[in-house]
Amino acid sequence: MSREVRRVPLDFDFPVGQTWGGYLQPDTYDFPACPDCTYEELPTIMDRLFPTPRSGSGYSPEAYAISQTFYPYMIGGPMAKHLAWHDKLGQSEVDKLLEENRLRDYVQRYDPKTRTWGPRGVPVTAAMVNAGQHNGGAGPKGAHDAIDRSILVRFRCDQLGIAVYCPTCDGHGDIATAEQRKEAEDWEGTDPPTGAGYQLWQTVSEGGPVSPVFATPEELADWIRAEGDELDGRTTSRDALIRWITDDGQSAGSFVVSDGVITSGVEFAAEVGS
């Protein structure tokens, strides 16, 4: 959980635990989903955990059909693994991924002794990549990700002469004018007011306060050590916390693994900062 210190007014009373409103884009930019590419789908785990208005896929019907047969879980049933094509790529498709600077783990090999990457020195073939996709992605790269899938869907559509994007929304997945899209793209959030106080903020989402406002770095350090928070402050020295807070509160995570040693994120940030 990433944290940072913000200097805010001592009387800053925005609710702790909420996302700062200035970082949330107004609902007016939640454009209606495109009706012509909003296809029926089973909700994903993320959809159930974080329900949000769904936009269209942006794909043409033909491209959508290709995209929804990439992985076996998208198809379901006893024939799914035979119909899915994530592990049935042709050499031209593998070459396209290489052209897009994908499959780097097939091209390079990491040497843990020297901590450097070097060329494998062997051609990357379709048979090699397909074999690496079996058993849930047991190859050096692991399973194909969403970027690989998007590249391959577009490539297959181009090879088959199929339109990739929905003609209604031109691939955006929602309905808006060019002016509305430009306004949404140009929107910028506003930071909280600045002042003499010290406050701990989370930066995992858009950002928001997770502690009260304190008048001194020492008071905030004591609060972190008492509350623990996700910074594991109880195992971080008070001096390190104060150094981190007074060093403009650079962002710090829960912990850092360096040379096989687990260190408190604040402790590490304080040492680097000093």
Sequence and secondary structure as in RCSB ss.txt:
>XXXX:A:sequence
MSREVRRVPLDFDFPVGQTWGGYLQPDTYDFPACPDCTYEELPTIMDRLFPTPRSGSGYSPEAYAISQTFYPYMI
GGPMAKHLAWHDKLGQSEVDKLLEENRLRDYVQRYDPKTRTWGPRGVPVTAAMVNAGQHNGGAGPKGAHDAIDRS
ILVRFRCDQLGIAVYCPTCDGHGDIATAEQRKEAEDWEGTDPPTGAGYQLWQTVSEGGPVSPVFATPEELADWIR
AEGDELDGRTTSRDALIRWITDDGQSAGSFVVSDGVITSGVEFAAEVGS
>XXXX:A:secstr
  EEEEEE TT    TTS  GGGS  GGG   B TTS       HHHHHS        B HHHHHHHTTSSHHHH
 STTHHHH  TT   HHHHHHHHHTT  HHHHEEEETTTTEEEE  S   HHHHHHHHHHHH SSS S  HHHHH
HHHHHHHHHHT   B TTTTTSSB   HHHHHHHHH         SEEEEEE SSS EE S  BSSHHHHHHHHH
HH GGGTGGGS HHHHHHHHHTTT  B SEEEETTEEEEHHHHHHHHH 
